[in-house]
């Protein structure tokens, strides 16, 4: 049987490495890939291909020529010119800063091209999801914006695209690139910008006058848990994507929304993240001909959360979702003990059920998350001919 899905992966993706003290350690990618192997997810219907380094012509779909020059120069000289977001504590210069960043772009672009050309129905790029990078500067651990480059290529092919961002942080870079583009719907469900970087992504931010309603932002209060988070994801994705009629869905699955993540303050379990992955997969089947490209993103609890969350993601992309009760293989847990002297989780679940009630079945004005959901629906739904309370 031919592969139904694709994973873009090669070990040189871990050269995107800001150093030992940085939260975005490449260990999270290595542990994820090892867990996928030990779980058997990479067998059978999932094809694995290496990640190429994106060409300058592809980087320039989104990024300015002077910025690409600055990043390449930083790699050669070991330091960056000021004013481009490189060289600070968040996004320091490292030895392969241009090549490694361009390889992440190549990973996501390869995934998008394979789906669009019909080689596979679904594809994953777990190293991707660098959603904060702007056309002319780095931001928030992100040097080049792989998601925006891939979406730009898709639009050039004639596609209508829906981008769904489930990271705890606002997907500001992708939104900025497509602020004026009504063929791209950007949906970001994130922690309220008044309490978290990058400080953007309010309900009233809905796109430019030429693309009103194309940007969608749900700003959830800190502490939001599984049921309210899933309710928010479903309340905006399904009706808006149905109305947008995309040809393909690109989703970003940063797992820093987990309750144990050190950089954000949401409380979303691995089980709820798995439920959201299944929700996006179902929406792609119903409204985008099954075409789906799934990306990684943030996630800084690199042992207990990231490998499990993204193993669920890749398994869902492969069309063989893992049972949450699946034991974490002992070989992987032993490897973690030897590497970090900590005990890894024993199953692929946090012991929660991923259940939620649909927003359209009833609004609770006393609930802060419901008020956030309604604010977004009131700001955006009328631009798509939808009823904020009923659809």
URVENVEN-V756594 format. One record per helix or strand. SS is the DSSP state (alpha for helix, beta for strand). FROM is the first residue (numbers start at 0). TO is the last residue. If there is no record, write none. Layout:
BEGIN
ss	from	to
SS	FROM	TO
SS	FROM	TO
END
This chain:
BEGIN
ss	from	to
beta	4	7
alpha	10	14
alpha	26	38
beta	45	48
alpha	55	58
alpha	64	76
alpha	96	115
beta	121	124
beta	133	133
beta	136	136
beta	138	138
beta	141	141
alpha	145	155
beta	160	164
alpha	171	176
beta	183	190
beta	214	219
beta	224	224
alpha	225	243
beta	247	251
beta	266	266
alpha	269	286
beta	291	294
alpha	305	316
beta	326	326
alpha	329	339
beta	346	346
alpha	358	360
alpha	367	383
END
